[in-house]
Amino acid sequence: MPNTPSGAHDWAGQSWAALFDMDGVLIANTDFHINAWLQFAQQHNQPLTRDQYVEHINGRVAADAMTYVFQRPILPGELIVLTEEKEAIYRELYRPHRQPTPGLLDFLAALRAQSVKLAVGTSAPESNVLFTLDELPLRPYFDTVVDASMVHRGKPDPEIYLTAAQRVGVEPAQCVVFEDAFAGIEAGLRAGMKVIALATTHTHDELADTGASLIVDDFTDLSVAAVRALLDT
């Protein structure tokens, strides 16, 4: 994976880039994460509903999510233990059903064929990144991966997508972000990027006012030309 030296930004790379969230985008796993969070919260006697997950947890880093569930600050050591406990529940639930979002592999191959730079920007912990990108496997398609451990501020802060753009050497204004979560969509927009929303977590109606340039169900009918055209609008 290419690395940009620390310090000054380097926008000397390819003309445009496609940046992908992982959960709910590369894999349509939202229901499994919801069920894992509900099971985890119940085991810790913490009330949590599906609606609360969607509004306060989906797309956010573990530190923010755990703070919301327990309604108190979570110490770093405790955060590691709690996060892996929850993610172990998720991986057990999702492993038998794990597969790429429909149309994804063909779409990634088409992007690569046109030398588009590709990156993942995910709030997931490293264990889930390995579970998804390496075991499916999807990692060979991507030039770089930015996960929660590599940023100081989680989505909706734009840091994760700005970092991904820097790593592939593409100006933010020439990046298209693929997201399913409100927090992630906001992060992409705040980074100065175009956003395509996938209706894997929210409905088309719920996504209509997010500022996304395009809303799709999956990657099946999405062309590279249609995505590239968004950068000219």
N, C-alpha and C positions, 0 to 999 in steps of 0.2 A: 504494500500500500504506500502511495506517495505521501511524504510528510513535508509540510511547509515549515521552514525555519521559524522559530519564535521571533516576535518583533513585527516588522513591517509586513503588510499583506502582499501577496503575490497573485495578481489576477492575469498572469500570462498564459494560462492554460487554454482549454478548449473554449469555444464560443458560448456554449451554454451547458447547463447541468440539470439533472433530475435528482432530487433529494427525497428519500422515502422514509416515512415513519415505519416502524416494524409491526407492532401489534395492531390489528385491525386494518392493516394496509397490505403488507407482504403476506400475511396470514389473517384469515377471517376468524379470529379467536375471541372476540369480545365476550360472548356468552360464557366461555370457559373462565375468563378472568373474573367476570362478575360472580359466577358461582364459587370460585375459589376465594374471593374476598368475603362473600357472605358466610361461607363455611369457616374461614379464618376468624372473622369477627365474632361469630357465634361461639367458637371455642374459647374466645377471650371475654365472653359475656359483654360484648360491645354491640349496641344496636346499629344496624346498617341495612339500608334498603337499596334496591336496584336504582331508584331515582337518585339517591345520594351518591352512589358510585358514579353514575353518569355525570353528575354536576360537579363533584368535588374530587374524584379520584382518577377518572379516565384520562390518560395522557400525561399525568403528572409523575414526577419522580417519587421514589419511595419515601423520602423524608417528609415531603408534604402530605402524601397519602396517609402515612402512619400517624402523623400529628393530628390529622383530621379524625381518623378512626378512634384514637385514644383520647382525643381532646386535651392533649398535654404535650409538652416538648419531649422528644425521644432522643436519648443519649446515643452517640455514635455506635458504641458497642452493642447496645440494645437494638438499634436499627438494623444492624447486620443480621442478628439472630432472627428478629421478627420478619424481615424481608425474605430470608431464605426459607423460613417456615411457610410463609404464604406462597412463595413461588414453587415450593415442592408440591403443595396441594394443586396448584395450577398445572404443573407439568404432568402430574399423575392423571389429572382429568383430561388433559388435551392430547397426550401422547398418542392414543389410539386413533385420533381424528386428524392428526397434523398433516397439512398439505398447503401448498401455495394457493393464494387467491386465484380464482379462475382467470385465465388469460395472462397471468403475471409472467411466466417463463418466456412465452413468445414475445411479450412486450419488452422485457429486459433484453432479449436477444436482438430485437429490432433496434433498440437504442444503442446497444454496443456496436452493431453493424454500421451505425452512422457516427461512431466515435464520440457519442455523448458521454460526458463524465457522469458517473453514478455514485451516490453516497447514501448511507443510512444514518438517520438522526433519531435515536430512540431514547425514551425515558427508562427503558428496561435495564435491569441489572445484568452484569456480564454473564451470569449463569443462564439467563434466558436468551441472551444473544447467541451463546454457543448452542443452546438447545434448538434454536430456530435456524440461524444462518449456516451453521456448520453441519448439523445433522440432516437437513433437508436434501441437498445442500444449496444454499443461495449465495454464500459469501464470494465465490469466484466472479460473480457478475459485478461486484462493487469495487470501486477504487479505494474507498475508505469507509470506516464505520465509526460513528461518534455515539458513545453510550453515556449513561447517567454519571459514570465515574469520571468522565473527562470534562465536565462543565461545573461551574459554580452555581449556576442558577437554572432551574428546570423550566420547562414550558409552563406558562405562556411567554416567558422571557425568550427572546430570539437567539440567545447565545448558542444553542445547540446547532441551529441551522446556519448561523454566521460562521461557526467553527467548521462545519462540513463544507461550506462554500470555499473557505480559505484553504482547506486541505486539498481540494481538487483544483484550486487555482482559477475559480470562476467568480466574476463579479456578482453580488447578490441580485442585482436587477436582471441578470441573465440566468436565474435559477427558477425552476418550477418545483414546488413542494407537493408531495402526495400525503394527505392526512385524513384521518377519520374523526379525530377528537376536537372539540371546541378549543381546548388549550393549545393543541398543536397547530390548528388553523390560525389562531391568533399569533402564535410564535412565527409562523411563516410570513404572515402579513407584516408583522412588526420588523421582520428582517428585510423588508422591501422586496419580497419575492411574490410571484404568482402562486396561487394555491389551487390544486384540484382536490376536491373532497370526495372520499369514498363513503357511500351510504351503507357501511357495514355495522355501524354503531347507532347512528342517527338516521332518521328518514330524510328524504329529499326536502320535505317541507321544513323540517327542523334545521337543515343546513342552508336553507334559501337565503337567510339574512346574515350569514357569517362573513361574507365578503369573498368567498371562494369564486374563482372565475368559471369553474365547471364542476358539476356534480355527476358522478358516475356510480353504478352499482359495483363494477369490478373493472378489470382491464380487458375484457373480451373484445370490445369493439373500439378500443382506444388506439388511435394511430399516432406515430411519432410526429407526423406533419401537423396534426391537430394540436398537439401539445406545444410544439415549436411556435405555432401561430399565436399562441397566447402571449408570447414575449413581444409581439409586434403591436399589441393593443394597448 
